[in-house]
Structure formats: C-alpha cells, structure tokens
C-alpha cells in the first residue's frame, strides 16, 4: 500500500522533470578573429541559421542546441572561417538555432537541409542553399545565389545592381527591389519578381507562374519561358524594346492594342510581335500552354 | 420517208429526224434470247479460260493492293517511330532517320530536329546513374521535402509528355523543341539537386 502511494507521487514528478530536461537547450557561444573580406562557410541540418553583417573583424557564433546535437565546430584559418553543426552519426534530428555575426564584407556560403536561412547586412557575395528550409536574404550590393529544393526564397534588395541567381524545385521565389542581372528557374514554384532596373532577365519554369514587374535598363534583354505556367510581364524601359511572345496553345494578350496572330493555318500556335519606342531592348516570352500577358506600363 | 435509194436498194436519209421513232421486229425474239441465257450455265471452254485469266489478274491486283497497303502502313510506322518523338522517348537517343538524313556533318549546322535530340553519351550516363540512385536519395530527404520533390518530378514528366505529344502533331515546331530541351535540363537539375541534398555534409 505504501509503495503504491510512493509510486503514485513519484511518477508525475519524474515525468515533469523529464519534460523540463527535454526542453532545456544547450547554449554555445564562441567568437573568433576573421579577416574583413574573408570567406565564411556555415552548415546546419535542422533548425535555423541567422547571419548578420557587422563592422568587427570577428565571427561570433551563438547557438541554442537540442540534446541530439553533438557539437558546433568553429574553425578559422587564414581568410576562411567554418561553422558546422555536428550531429551524432545515424541521427537526423537535433535542431540547432545559429545566430552568427560576420564581417560585413565577407563572402558568405550557407548550406542547410531543413533549417531556415536568413541573412542581412552582408555586402559580399552570398551563396545560400537549403533543401526544405526557407531562404530569406537582404541584397546589399554583392552578387547572390539562392537555391532550394522545396523551400521558398525571399530576397529583398535596395536597388543596387547585382548578379542574382535563384533556383528552386517546388519552392516559391519572391524578389523585391532587385536590380542588375537576374536568372531564375523553378519547376512548380511561382516566381514573383520586382526589379528596379534590370539589365538582363532570364526566367524559366515548368509549371510555375511568373509575375514580373519593373523597369529595364536601356538595351536590356528579357527572356522568360514556361511549359504550362502563365507569364505576366509588366516591363517598362526608356529606350523601348522589340518584343516577341509565342505560345503553342496558350492565350497571348497585351496592353498595346496589338492582336496576336496564328503561326500556322492548320496547327495551333500564336505569336505577338512588334516594337515599343525605339526598340532598344529585347523581350521574348514563350510558353506551350501557359497564357502570356505583356505590358510596358507598371 | 422522203430520201433517195442507195446502191443496195436501201433508203438513204439526210438527217436523224427522217428516221422512224421505233421499228418493230418482224418476229418475237424473246424465246431465242431466253434459250441463250439458259445456255450460260455451261460456258464454253474458251469463255472459262478468259474468266480464269481475269480472276488471276484480279487476284494479282488484290495482292498488289494489299502489299501496297502494308508497305504504306510500314512506311507510316517507320516515319512515326523514327521521325516523330514518342511519349517517354529519351531525347539523347538520336533517331535513325535523323542520323540517316544528317546534313549537319556536311553543313556544320545542326538541323532543328537534331537540336532537340542531341546525342550526348555523358548526358545518358549521368541521367541513368541519377535515376538509379533516386529512390535512395529521396529516402534521405525530409518527408515534406521528399513529397514535394516527387510531385515536381511528376510535373516534369507530365510536361515532357505534353510537349512530346504536341511535337507529334507539329514536329518542326522550334518553340516546342526549345521548351522540351529546357524541360530535360530541368529534370537533370532536379536529379542533381536531390543527389547533392541527400549527401551528408554536402549542400545543394
């Protein structure tokens, strides 16, 4: 009887302590010296990677680690700093939430599996990749490449011209206030792009829709294609552009009061072509079954 | 009748209008006709030989017609298999017709069809290798990501089939050829991304 009473009292206490133990993360902090224009590599499987640029010649790492995480390796050698979350072998769990500060002119390479990635205040080139995690980054003037399998990509610029490359398999892509050269590809994700001044744009999707809005520089080139996705392009430019939109079975419309014409008498297919303004730039849009809308007004 | 008489004693007429509307036979001809019709059941040997030749000619014509039909069907199948893209066909496999009609070696410029079906053994090898390990690679991805990748690969497969079907209707369509090539490139990119994403310690 007494042992039963003891058990009934001790069991809830044991469970409560287990819950407290399970939720208590380990904290990791480390700061190492780094070159102002060095390279910083960061990798993490699960959790989060948050990177900020700062003025100090140091890399600072603050991490909250679940118990399944074995350790965080931080190594600095020459111009190279590496931060790597290490999991026990045969473990796929274990979240690590990394908060990293790096010299703002550093080149940044981030690789994640299901961790979300955010980067801000980094002036150097950025190469950000994740499998299912979301990638969010601020474009500060350095070239950027963002790549995911199923995660979304969100990039926000300040109008500085950069070379920007994004690709996803099924994730959506959102770009705001980008500028310069832009290249994007997706299978089924949506591409929603707003560029302040674009020199060259190339976008391709299999079934995802593209929505572009923005200005092109004089003589810019814009090429977009999709198999079944719709292309909605509102691109304006001072020098105007020659345009050609072709679709096998999709509808083509514009805001120029120009009608598309059939490409063949007996086969499906239509084409819209002409020149706006001086025709300094080139716009080419192609789909198989997706609809195309083209306008030179925002 | 107002005509003159000819040398044989017959009356000559100047116009058809001078002829009588009808002439009654001097006797009933039907019994003779009926008797001759009845005799047809047992044809003369000369008539049998003529009919036999006619039947042989007719049979030969039928054989020729059948052979022509088979030949035209065969040519149709050959054109269909060798010139038009088939659903599920691998683009790297260059069509025999394309190879046979290859003028690019002479002109140095690839034809539109060749542009869409460039034979590249490296591409074939890489794709086959990536497909072999796909299941293992997918298993290493997070479940939500795995489902999305599989859905995307299905999307690519559908896009390829749609494009190949459309190209079957309009084989010379450069727009469709370009989109098909892009779609094959997309497939390779996804397969490569999946491989890299599932490699421990490697980023995509």
Contacts between the chains, C-beta under 8 A, distances in Angstrom:
chain1	res1	chain2	res2	distance
A	43	B	201	7.3
A	43	B	203	6.6
A	109	B	203	7.8
A	110	B	203	7.8
A	111	B	202	7.6
A	111	B	203	2.7
A	111	B	204	7.5
A	112	B	203	7.6
A	113	B	142	6.8
A	113	B	197	7.1
A	114	B	142	4.7
A	114	B	145	7.1
A	129	B	203	4.7
A	129	B	204	4.7
A	130	B	204	7.6
A	131	B	141	6.3
A	131	B	142	6.8
A	131	B	145	5.4
A	131	B	197	4.4
A	131	B	204	6.4
A	132	B	141	7.4
A	132	B	142	4.9
A	132	B	144	5.9
A	132	B	145	3.6
A	132	B	148	7.7
A	147	B	193	7.4
A	147	B	204	5.5
A	148	B	204	7.5
A	149	B	141	7.4
A	149	B	145	5.6
A	149	B	148	7.3
A	149	B	149	5.9
A	149	B	193	5.7
A	149	B	194	7.0
A	149	B	197	5.5
A	149	B	204	6.5
A	150	B	144	6.9
A	150	B	145	4.4
A	150	B	148	3.8
A	150	B	149	6.6
A	151	B	145	8.0
A	167	B	189	7.0
A	167	B	193	8.0
A	169	B	148	7.0
A	169	B	149	5.9
A	169	B	152	4.7
A	169	B	190	5.2
A	169	B	193	6.3
A	170	B	148	4.2
A	170	B	149	7.0
A	170	B	151	6.6
A	170	B	152	4.7
A	185	B	186	7.0
A	185	B	189	7.0
A	187	B	152	4.3
A	187	B	155	5.7
A	187	B	156	6.0
A	187	B	186	5.8
A	187	B	190	6.3
A	188	B	151	6.9
A	188	B	152	5.2
A	188	B	155	5.0
A	204	B	182	5.7
A	204	B	186	7.5
A	206	B	152	7.8
A	206	B	155	5.6
A	206	B	156	5.7
A	206	B	159	4.9
A	206	B	183	6.1
A	206	B	186	5.5
A	207	B	155	5.0
A	207	B	159	6.6
A	225	B	178	7.3
A	225	B	179	6.2
A	225	B	182	6.3
A	227	B	159	4.2
A	227	B	162	6.9
A	227	B	163	6.6
A	227	B	179	5.6
A	227	B	182	7.9
A	227	B	183	6.0
A	228	B	159	6.5
A	228	B	162	7.2
A	246	B	175	5.2
A	247	B	175	7.9
A	248	B	166	5.8
A	248	B	170	7.8
A	248	B	173	6.9
A	248	B	175	6.2
A	248	B	176	6.0
A	249	B	166	7.6
A	264	B	170	7.7
A	267	B	169	6.8
A	267	B	170	4.8
A	267	B	173	7.6
A	268	B	170	7.9
A	269	B	170	7.4
A	269	B	173	7.0
A	269	B	175	7.4
A	286	B	175	5.7
A	286	B	178	6.9
A	286	B	179	6.7
A	287	B	179	7.8
A	288	B	159	7.8
A	288	B	162	6.6
A	288	B	163	6.1
A	288	B	166	6.4
A	288	B	175	7.6
A	288	B	176	6.4
A	288	B	179	5.4
A	289	B	162	7.1
